[in-house]
Amino acid sequence: MTTATQTLLNSDSLVLARSPLPALTRLVRDRRFAIESLLSIPTKERGVVPFHFNQVQSHYWEHRTNHDIVLKARQMGFSSVIL
């Protein structure tokens, strides 16, 4: 009997690490890691680049609560970080 995991790992069209679960688990549990790993953002100077938190976004992310109200200033990146 073949399991779904064995089928995925044996597929010729899909190449996965031996154990993809730790990476997938981290993407699900660590939202900042998922954001910085999967998202890209357009810039004025360099076109589309991978999304990385700037200093203001990092501070907000580390101190956020479920009840935040952000009076956002222009050009600080809050529209990008609040998903």
LINDACOR-V460790 format. One record per pair of residues at least 24 apart in sequence whose C-alpha atoms are under 7 Angstrom apart, sorted by sequence separation. I is the first residue (numbers start at 1). J is the second residue. D is the distance in whole Angstrom. If there is no record, write none. Layout:
BEGIN
i = {I	I}
j = {J	J}
d = {D	D}
END
This chain:
BEGIN
i = {57}
j = {81}
d = {7}
END
